[in-house]
Amino acid sequence: MCPEQIIELMHEYLDEEIEPDKEQILRDHLQTCKECETIFNELKKTIAFVKSISHMQAPDNFTANVLSRLPKEKKKVKLGRWLKNHPMLAAASLFLVLMMGSLYSTWNQDREFSVSKQKNLVVKNNTVIVPKGETVNGDVIVRNGKLEIEGEIKGNVTVINGEKYLASAGHVTGQIDEVNEVFDWVWYHMKKTAQEVIDIFDQPETE
Amino acid sequence: MEAIVKKRIKQVIKGDQNAFGEIVEIYKNSVYQLCFRMLGNRHEAEDMAQEAFIRAFVNIHTFNQDLKFSTWLFRIATNLCIDRIRKKKPDYYLDAEVAGTEGLTMYSQIPDKTPLPENEVESLELHETIQKEILKLPEKYRSAIVLKYIEELSLNEISEILDLPLGTVKTRIHRGREALRQQLQYV
């Protein structure tokens, strides 16, 4: 019967921790002892067997299933990642926010009565009157005041933050716009800007 | 690779779940395999592997970032599997421990000499036989063997994962190896 010590050496060898002189003892013994050689080969075969069943794949959707079971993510992180992934949209929305803000402040500041300068327009306090039988040429813009149309306007009418009264005899050839809320105001500004941009592009063609 | 994982962990600590998804992708196969070899059942293995990742996510702030993440993750997974094995262990488990072997039963000591019937040999894949024999090992030896030969980790890493002295890990691997040799010698 072989000493238990030899088995111990085999394990040291298999752990790759055997010292050279001990390895020599093991090798010498294995050459002379069939029984130990068999055990040693069986151990090596066992290791090869166990190693042969590695490399398994996790099931499909494993990652998605894990993520769906995680506690809810903080909103801040989600927003941060969204901004990182869509820099253009982020910049655009930031621009919109700033623009809305500046327009809103002009809306608040702009409380004074004003009217576009045209002949024939009669101004009484904060009321602008287009008298009966008169014809006003061009666009009429009234801010923070009333507009009473008893005559005719050849052009567009815009009333900002005010009221418009159209008499039965009154007549407007163009469009009538009333701007009373902040969002209308912003919308109006954007339309105006867009119109200006289009005009810039249109001009060279008409020339 | 460790560098990528470290970066992702920092993002996860800030609460980014997508970064955690990348970590899961990197380790899912090895964690799933560890669980499957420990438990021997695909459904249970998937369940435990998912649980391991979820626990890692929830406790990520307790992870010491100077250490290897895989070691920590494998420790969570191994402990979950061992708990599961202990919970489901049937109480009619009569085989007594062999003295001085820390859990090896008489059953695992007896070589399986009776040859299997012809048709059974044909139907049983070699892999299934090996897996069956690994599952027969007591969980202490099983975890050490799986970490060593399936996950191919170093003895030092295994000692960290199992939170055991190096000498104990070696003993467990030696005993596990010997038990498997006796079971598989006629295969």
Interface residues (C-beta under 8 A of the other chain):
Chain A: I7 H11 L14 D15 E17 I39 E42 L43 K45 T46 I47 F49 V50 K51 S52 I53 S54 H55 M56 Q57 A58 P59 F62 T63 N65 V66 L67 R69 L70 P71 E73 K74 K76 V77 R81
Chain B: K14 G15 D16 Q17 N18 F20 G21 V24 E25 K28 N29 V31 Y32 Q33 F36 R37 R42 E46 A49 Q50 F53 I54 F57 V58 L126 H127 I130 Q131 I134 I145 Y149 I150 E151 E152 L155 K170 I173 H174 R177 E178 L180 R181 L184 Q185 V187
